Amino acid sequence: MTSETLMAQSDAKEAGTSKSVADKPIAKTGEAEVSEAESAQAKPGKQTTSKDAEKPAVDDKPAGNPKPKAEAETEQPATATSMEDPSLEQEWIAKGVWLSPPQDGPAARDFSLVGEYLGEIGAGEEESQLWGIQVRALGDGAFEARGYVGGLPGQDGASEDEMMVLIGRRSGDTLVLSGGPWAMFAGPDQCRVINAEGEQLGTLPRANRASRTLGAKAPEGAMVLFDGSGTDQFVNGRLTPGGLLRQGADIQFMLNDFDLHVEFRIPHMPKFLEQQRGNSGLYLQSRYECQILDSFGAARVFNGLGALYRHRKADVNMALPPLVWQTYDVHFTAARFGANGKKLRNAQVTSWVNGVMVQDSQELPGPTGHGQPESPTLLPTKLQDHKDPIRYRNVWVVDRGLASGVPFPQMAGEDDSDQ
C-alpha cells in the first residue's frame, strides 16, 4: 500500500458509509478505446427482475417521463428536518428502492457489505500486488463483485484488462465470494483473501472514496443554480424536505457554451439491473445526454455512468456506491450553424465523473437517444426524470459567453468538504 491519504468521505451520515480508511485518492487513468464492435454489441435494455412490474418497462430514455405518483403528489417544505418525506420513503422501500441506508433486517446487512476494498495480496514468494474489489448487491443476500489489479477504477496503476468477476452469498454478516483463484470473505470493514490451501493471502480494508470535486464552490464568474435554498433557477424544480433537488428540473437560464458542476446521489436499488438501476442524466440543451446510472461494481458498459448516451461509453467506470454523493463536471461547446441553418461544426463534450476524465473532447454528430433535433435555437439543459429518485445538490454553471478563463473543473479544498 502507498502512504497516500484518501480524501475524507463527504456527508457520511447522509450516504450511509461506515469508517474512513487510508487509501489512494481517486486519480485519472489512461483512456480506453471503444471499438465499433463493442458499440454494436452493447445495447440498452434490462434484465428482468421480480420487481419490474413496479417500474416502467422501458429500455430507452425519453427526454421527459411522467413522475411516479408518490413523487408527484408528495410535496414538503424545504424547512423540514428529514432529508426525505417518511411516507414517500416507505412507498419506495415497498418497491425495493432505498433513498437512505436500510436500518435493520436483511436489507441492512446486505447494504453494509456494498462498497470498495483495497489492499495487497501476496501468494508465496510472489511479489505482493495491489488489488481493488468492488461489491454490489443483487438483493436477498446475493452479490456480485469485481477485482482489479493495481487498485480501484480511476487510480493510477489500476487495470481492467485482468478484471476478476466473482459471485457471492451473504452468510450472517459475512459475504463469501468465489469465481477467481481465491475465496474472499468480506465484512463491513475488511475483505480477507484465502487460497485453496486455506492460507490467508491478504486483508483488504474498506475504502471510502470521495470525488476530488465534491463540494467544490462556485468560482468567481459562475452562476449558482442550486445551493439548497430554493429552486428559482429551475423550471419544475422541486425540493425534498431536507432541501435536496429532485430529478426532473430544467435549468431556467438558456446556455450555449458552458461548464456545469452537479452533485448527485443515486438510490440503493439492489434488485434492478442495467437501465432500470438509478437512471437519470444531464440533457445538455435537451439534445445530448451525459448518462447517470448506478454502474457501481459492473462492467464498463456502453450506456453506463459517464457515457454519452447511445454514442460512446465512458473511458473509465468511475461509479461510486449507491447513496454516496458523486459529481459530474461537464465542459460543453455547442454546435455551430451558418446563416442558412446548415450545421458547420459538431457539439463537443469533455466530462469528468468523480473528478476523473471519462470523455475527452468528444464530438457529437447529432442528438443522443431521444434528444431534441439540433438547430441554432437554444433549448433548456435538464436534470432528466427517468422515474428513479435521483437527488441533486451544489449545482453551478459557468457561462463561457459571459465569463472566460475560469479554471474547470474546480477541485474541492479542505474547507469545502462539509458542503
C-alpha positions as CSV (number, residue, x, y, z in Angstrom):
1,M,0.0,0.0,0.0
2,T,1.2,3.5,-0.6
3,S,1.1,6.2,2.0
4,E,-1.2,8.5,0.1
5,T,-4.2,9.6,2.1
6,L,-7.7,9.2,0.8
7,M,-9.9,12.2,0.8
8,A,-12.4,12.2,3.6
9,Q,-15.8,10.9,2.5
10,S,-18.3,13.9,2.5
11,D,-21.6,13.6,4.2
12,A,-21.0,10.1,5.6
13,K,-24.2,10.4,7.6
14,E,-26.3,11.0,4.5
15,A,-24.5,8.5,2.4
16,G,-24.6,5.7,5.0
17,T,-20.9,4.9,4.8
18,S,-19.0,3.2,7.6
19,K,-15.5,4.1,8.6
20,S,-13.0,6.2,6.7
21,V,-9.7,4.4,5.9
22,A,-6.3,5.3,4.4
23,D,-6.3,4.8,0.7
24,K,-5.3,6.2,-2.6
25,P,-7.2,9.3,-3.8
26,I,-9.3,8.9,-7.0
27,A,-6.8,9.5,-9.8
28,K,-7.1,9.7,-13.6
29,T,-6.2,6.6,-15.6
30,G,-5.4,6.2,-19.3
31,E,-8.2,6.3,-21.8
32,A,-9.7,3.1,-23.3
33,E,-10.5,2.8,-26.9
34,V,-14.1,1.8,-27.9
35,S,-14.4,-0.3,-30.9
36,E,-17.4,-0.3,-33.3
37,A,-17.9,-3.9,-32.4
38,E,-18.3,-3.1,-28.7
39,S,-20.7,-0.4,-29.5
40,A,-22.8,-2.7,-31.7
41,Q,-22.9,-5.4,-29.1
42,A,-23.7,-3.3,-26.1
43,K,-27.4,-2.4,-26.3
44,P,-29.5,-0.6,-23.7
45,G,-32.1,-2.7,-22.0
46,K,-32.6,-4.5,-18.8
47,Q,-32.6,-7.9,-17.2
48,T,-36.0,-8.9,-15.8
49,T,-36.4,-8.9,-12.1
50,S,-39.2,-9.7,-9.7
51,K,-39.8,-6.0,-9.1
52,D,-40.0,-5.0,-12.8
53,A,-43.8,-4.7,-12.8
54,E,-43.5,-1.8,-10.4
55,K,-41.2,0.2,-12.6
56,P,-41.8,1.4,-16.2
57,A,-41.0,-1.2,-18.8
58,V,-38.6,1.0,-20.8
59,D,-35.3,0.3,-22.5
60,D,-34.7,3.9,-23.7
61,K,-34.5,7.3,-22.2
62,P,-37.2,9.7,-23.4
63,A,-36.4,13.4,-22.7
64,G,-39.3,13.7,-20.2
65,N,-41.1,10.9,-18.3
66,P,-44.1,11.2,-16.1
67,K,-43.2,11.1,-12.4
68,P,-44.1,8.3,-10.0
69,K,-47.3,9.0,-8.2
70,A,-45.6,9.1,-4.9
71,E,-43.1,11.7,-6.1
72,A,-45.6,13.8,-7.9
73,E,-48.1,14.1,-5.0
74,T,-45.7,14.4,-2.1
75,E,-44.5,18.0,-1.6
76,Q,-42.9,19.0,1.7
77,P,-41.5,22.4,2.8
78,A,-37.8,22.8,2.5
79,T,-37.5,23.6,6.2
80,A,-38.5,20.1,7.3
81,T,-35.8,18.3,9.3
82,S,-35.6,14.9,7.4
83,M,-34.0,14.6,4.0
84,E,-37.0,12.7,2.6
85,D,-40.7,12.5,3.4
86,P,-41.1,9.3,5.5
87,S,-44.3,8.2,3.7
88,L,-42.5,8.6,0.4
89,E,-39.5,6.6,1.6
90,Q,-41.8,3.8,2.6
91,E,-43.5,3.7,-0.8
92,W,-40.1,3.4,-2.5
93,I,-38.9,0.7,0.0
94,A,-42.0,-1.3,-0.9
95,K,-40.7,-1.3,-4.5
96,G,-37.2,-2.3,-3.4
97,V,-35.7,1.1,-3.6
98,W,-33.9,2.8,-0.6
99,L,-33.5,6.6,-0.6
100,S,-31.4,6.3,2.6
101,P,-29.4,3.4,4.1
102,P,-31.6,0.5,5.3
103,Q,-31.5,0.4,9.1
104,D,-32.4,-3.1,10.1
105,G,-33.0,-6.7,8.9
106,P,-31.5,-8.5,5.9
107,A,-31.6,-5.4,3.7
108,A,-29.4,-3.5,6.2
109,R,-26.9,-6.4,6.4
110,D,-26.7,-6.6,2.6
111,F,-26.1,-2.9,2.3
112,S,-23.3,-2.9,4.9
113,L,-21.3,-5.1,2.5
114,V,-21.8,-2.9,-0.6
115,G,-18.6,-0.8,-1.3
116,E,-14.9,-0.9,-2.1
117,Y,-12.0,-2.7,-0.6
118,L,-8.3,-2.0,-1.3
119,G,-5.1,-3.7,-0.2
120,E,-2.2,-6.0,-1.1
121,I,-2.5,-9.7,-2.0
122,G,0.6,-11.9,-1.9
123,A,1.0,-15.6,-2.8
124,G,4.1,-17.5,-1.5
125,E,7.3,-16.0,-2.8
126,E,5.5,-13.9,-5.5
127,E,5.6,-10.1,-5.0
128,S,2.5,-8.7,-3.5
129,Q,0.1,-6.8,-5.8
130,L,-2.4,-4.1,-5.0
131,W,-5.9,-5.2,-5.6
132,G,-9.2,-3.3,-5.5
133,I,-12.5,-5.0,-5.0
134,Q,-16.0,-3.5,-5.7
135,V,-19.0,-5.3,-4.2
136,R,-22.6,-4.7,-5.4
137,A,-25.8,-6.1,-4.0
138,L,-28.3,-8.0,-6.2
139,G,-30.9,-8.5,-3.5
140,D,-31.9,-11.2,-1.0
141,G,-28.3,-11.9,0.1
142,A,-26.9,-12.3,-3.5
143,F,-23.9,-10.3,-4.6
144,E,-21.6,-9.7,-7.5
145,A,-18.0,-8.3,-7.2
146,R,-15.2,-7.3,-9.5
147,G,-11.5,-7.3,-8.7
148,Y,-9.0,-5.0,-10.3
149,V,-5.2,-5.4,-10.4
150,G,-3.3,-2.3,-9.4
151,G,-6.1,-0.6,-7.4
152,L,-9.7,0.7,-7.9
153,P,-11.0,2.2,-11.1
154,G,-9.6,5.7,-11.6
155,Q,-6.5,5.1,-9.6
156,D,-3.1,5.2,-11.2
157,G,-2.0,1.7,-12.0
158,A,-5.5,0.2,-11.9
159,S,-6.3,-2.1,-14.9
160,E,-9.5,-3.5,-16.3
161,D,-7.5,-6.0,-18.5
162,E,-7.2,-8.5,-15.7
163,M,-10.6,-7.9,-14.1
164,M,-11.8,-10.7,-11.9
165,V,-15.6,-11.4,-11.8
166,L,-16.9,-13.0,-8.6
167,I,-20.4,-14.0,-7.3
168,G,-21.3,-14.5,-3.7
169,R,-23.9,-15.0,-1.0
170,R,-24.1,-13.4,2.4
171,S,-24.0,-15.7,5.5
172,G,-24.9,-13.7,8.6
173,D,-22.7,-10.6,8.4
174,T,-20.1,-12.1,6.1
175,L,-20.1,-12.2,2.3
176,V,-18.5,-15.3,0.7
177,L,-17.2,-14.6,-2.8
178,S,-15.9,-17.1,-5.3
179,G,-15.1,-17.3,-9.0
180,G,-11.4,-16.5,-9.1
181,P,-8.3,-18.3,-8.0
182,W,-9.1,-17.4,-4.3
183,A,-12.0,-17.3,-2.0
184,M,-12.9,-13.9,-0.4
185,F,-14.7,-13.3,2.9
186,A,-16.0,-9.7,3.1
187,G,-17.3,-7.9,6.1
188,P,-18.4,-4.3,6.7
189,D,-14.8,-3.3,7.4
190,Q,-12.5,-5.6,5.5
191,C,-12.2,-8.4,3.0
192,R,-9.9,-11.4,3.7
193,V,-8.4,-13.4,0.7
194,I,-7.8,-17.1,1.2
195,N,-6.2,-19.6,-1.3
196,A,-7.2,-23.2,-2.0
197,E,-4.8,-24.4,0.8
198,G,-6.6,-22.2,3.3
199,E,-3.7,-19.7,3.6
200,Q,-4.6,-16.1,4.1
201,L,-3.1,-14.0,1.2
202,G,-4.1,-10.6,2.4
203,T,-6.6,-8.4,4.1
204,L,-8.2,-5.6,2.1
205,P,-9.6,-2.7,4.3
206,R,-12.8,-1.0,3.4
207,A,-12.1,2.1,1.2
208,N,-14.5,5.1,1.3
209,R,-13.5,7.2,-1.6
210,A,-14.8,10.7,-2.4
211,S,-14.7,12.7,-5.6
212,R,-12.0,15.4,-5.8
213,T,-14.6,17.9,-7.0
214,L,-17.2,17.0,-4.2
215,G,-18.2,20.2,-2.5
216,A,-16.4,22.5,-5.0
217,K,-17.5,26.0,-4.5
218,A,-18.8,28.0,-7.5
219,P,-15.8,30.1,-8.7
220,E,-15.9,33.8,-9.4
221,G,-18.0,34.3,-12.6
222,A,-20.1,31.3,-12.1
223,M,-23.9,31.3,-11.6
224,V,-25.1,29.3,-8.6
225,L,-28.1,27.3,-9.8
226,F,-28.9,25.4,-6.6
227,D,-27.5,25.6,-3.1
228,G,-30.4,24.2,-1.2
229,S,-32.2,27.5,-0.6
230,G,-34.7,27.4,-3.4
231,T,-35.5,26.4,-7.0
232,D,-35.8,29.8,-8.6
233,Q,-33.1,28.9,-11.2
234,F,-35.1,25.9,-12.4
235,V,-38.4,25.2,-14.2
236,N,-40.3,22.3,-12.5
237,G,-37.7,22.3,-9.7
238,R,-38.9,20.5,-6.5
239,L,-37.3,20.1,-3.1
240,T,-37.2,17.2,-0.7
241,P,-37.9,18.1,2.9
242,G,-34.2,18.2,3.6
243,G,-33.6,20.7,0.8
244,L,-32.3,18.4,-1.9
245,L,-33.2,18.9,-5.6
246,R,-35.3,16.2,-7.2
247,Q,-34.8,14.8,-10.7
248,G,-36.9,16.4,-13.4
249,A,-35.7,20.0,-13.2
250,D,-34.9,22.2,-16.2
251,I,-32.2,25.0,-15.8
252,Q,-34.0,28.3,-16.3
253,F,-31.1,30.1,-18.0
254,M,-30.6,29.1,-21.6
255,L,-27.0,28.0,-22.1
256,N,-24.7,27.8,-25.1
257,D,-21.1,27.1,-24.2
258,F,-20.8,26.3,-20.6
259,D,-19.1,24.4,-17.7
260,L,-21.5,22.6,-15.4
261,H,-20.9,21.2,-11.9
262,V,-23.5,18.9,-10.5
263,E,-23.5,16.6,-7.4
264,F,-25.9,13.7,-7.4
265,R,-27.0,10.8,-5.2
266,I,-28.3,7.5,-6.6
267,P,-30.7,5.4,-4.5
268,H,-29.9,1.8,-3.5
269,M,-31.8,-0.5,-5.9
270,P,-30.3,-4.0,-5.4
271,K,-32.9,-6.0,-7.4
272,F,-32.9,-3.8,-10.5
273,L,-30.3,-4.1,-13.2
274,E,-28.8,-2.1,-16.1
275,Q,-31.0,0.8,-17.3
276,Q,-33.5,0.3,-14.5
277,R,-30.9,0.9,-11.8
278,G,-30.6,4.6,-10.7
279,N,-31.3,6.1,-14.1
280,S,-31.1,9.8,-14.9
281,G,-29.0,12.1,-16.9
282,L,-27.8,15.6,-17.8
283,Y,-29.5,16.5,-21.0
284,L,-27.4,19.3,-22.4
285,Q,-29.5,21.7,-24.4
286,S,-32.2,19.0,-24.3
287,R,-30.2,17.3,-27.1
288,Y,-27.2,15.5,-25.7
289,E,-27.2,13.2,-22.7
290,C,-24.4,12.6,-20.2
291,Q,-25.7,9.4,-18.6
292,I,-26.3,8.9,-14.9
293,L,-26.8,5.3,-13.8
294,D,-25.8,3.0,-10.9
295,S,-23.0,1.3,-12.7
296,F,-21.0,0.6,-9.5
297,G,-19.3,-2.8,-9.4
298,A,-20.5,-3.5,-13.0
299,A,-18.6,-3.9,-16.3
300,R,-17.8,-0.6,-18.2
301,V,-21.0,-0.8,-20.2
302,F,-21.9,1.2,-23.3
303,N,-24.6,3.2,-21.6
304,G,-23.2,3.3,-18.0
305,L,-22.4,6.2,-15.8
306,G,-20.3,8.7,-17.7
307,A,-21.4,7.6,-21.1
308,L,-22.6,9.9,-23.9
309,Y,-25.9,8.0,-24.2
310,R,-26.1,5.7,-27.2
311,H,-22.9,7.4,-28.6
312,R,-19.8,6.4,-26.5
313,K,-19.1,4.6,-23.3
314,A,-17.0,6.2,-20.6
315,D,-13.3,5.7,-20.7
316,V,-13.4,4.6,-17.0
317,N,-16.2,3.3,-14.9
318,M,-16.0,5.8,-12.1
319,A,-19.2,5.0,-10.4
320,L,-19.1,5.0,-6.6
321,P,-21.5,3.0,-4.5
322,P,-25.2,4.0,-4.3
323,L,-26.3,6.6,-1.7
324,V,-22.8,8.1,-1.8
325,W,-22.6,11.7,-3.2
326,Q,-21.0,11.8,-6.6
327,T,-20.0,14.5,-9.0
328,Y,-20.4,15.3,-12.7
329,D,-18.4,18.1,-14.3
330,V,-19.2,18.8,-17.9
331,H,-17.3,21.2,-20.4
332,F,-19.7,21.7,-23.3
333,T,-19.3,23.6,-26.5
334,A,-22.4,23.9,-28.6
335,A,-22.7,23.1,-32.3
336,R,-22.3,26.0,-34.7
337,F,-24.6,26.8,-37.6
338,G,-24.5,29.0,-40.7
339,A,-27.0,31.7,-41.7
340,N,-28.7,29.1,-43.9
341,G,-29.3,26.8,-40.9
342,K,-26.7,24.3,-42.0
343,K,-24.5,22.9,-39.2
344,L,-20.9,23.9,-39.6
345,R,-19.4,22.3,-36.5
346,N,-20.4,19.5,-34.2
347,A,-21.1,20.0,-30.5
348,Q,-18.2,18.8,-28.2
349,V,-18.1,17.4,-24.7
350,T,-15.4,16.8,-22.1
351,S,-16.6,15.3,-18.9
352,W,-15.4,14.1,-15.5
353,V,-17.2,11.7,-13.1
354,N,-16.0,11.9,-9.5
355,G,-13.0,14.0,-10.6
356,V,-11.7,11.6,-13.3
357,M,-12.0,12.4,-17.0
358,V,-14.3,9.9,-18.7
359,Q,-14.9,11.8,-22.1
360,D,-12.1,13.8,-23.7
361,S,-13.2,16.4,-26.3
362,Q,-15.7,14.1,-27.9
363,E,-17.6,15.4,-30.9
364,L,-21.3,14.7,-31.1
365,P,-22.5,14.3,-34.7
366,G,-26.1,14.6,-33.6
367,P,-28.6,14.2,-30.7
368,T,-28.1,11.3,-28.4
369,G,-31.0,8.9,-27.5
370,H,-34.3,10.8,-27.6
371,G,-32.6,14.2,-27.7
372,Q,-34.3,17.1,-29.5
373,P,-33.2,17.9,-33.1
374,E,-30.1,20.1,-33.5
375,S,-30.7,23.7,-34.5
376,P,-29.4,27.2,-33.8
377,T,-32.2,27.6,-31.3
378,L,-31.2,27.3,-27.6
379,L,-33.1,24.7,-25.5
380,P,-33.0,24.2,-21.7
381,T,-30.5,21.9,-20.1
382,K,-32.3,19.3,-18.0
383,L,-31.7,17.0,-15.0
384,Q,-33.6,14.2,-16.5
385,D,-36.5,12.4,-14.8
386,H,-36.5,8.7,-15.7
387,K,-38.7,7.8,-12.7
388,D,-35.8,6.8,-10.4
389,P,-35.5,9.1,-7.3
390,I,-32.1,10.7,-8.0
391,R,-31.2,13.7,-5.7
392,Y,-29.0,16.7,-6.6
393,R,-27.2,19.4,-4.7
394,N,-24.5,22.1,-5.3
395,V,-25.3,22.9,-8.9
396,W,-23.5,25.7,-10.6
397,V,-22.5,26.8,-14.1
398,V,-20.0,29.0,-15.8
399,D,-21.5,30.6,-19.0
400,R,-18.3,30.9,-21.1
401,G,-20.0,33.6,-23.1
402,L,-20.2,35.8,-20.0
403,A,-17.1,34.6,-18.1
404,S,-13.8,33.4,-19.6
405,G,-10.6,31.9,-18.2
406,V,-12.3,30.2,-15.2
407,P,-10.4,27.0,-14.4
408,F,-12.5,23.9,-14.7
409,P,-13.2,21.5,-13.1
410,Q,-12.8,23.1,-9.7
411,M,-11.1,20.8,-7.1
412,A,-12.6,20.9,-3.6
413,G,-10.4,22.3,-0.9
414,E,-10.4,21.0,2.7
415,D,-12.8,23.8,3.7
416,D,-15.3,22.7,1.1
417,S,-15.8,19.1,2.1
418,D,-18.7,19.9,4.6
419,Q,-21.0,21.4,1.9
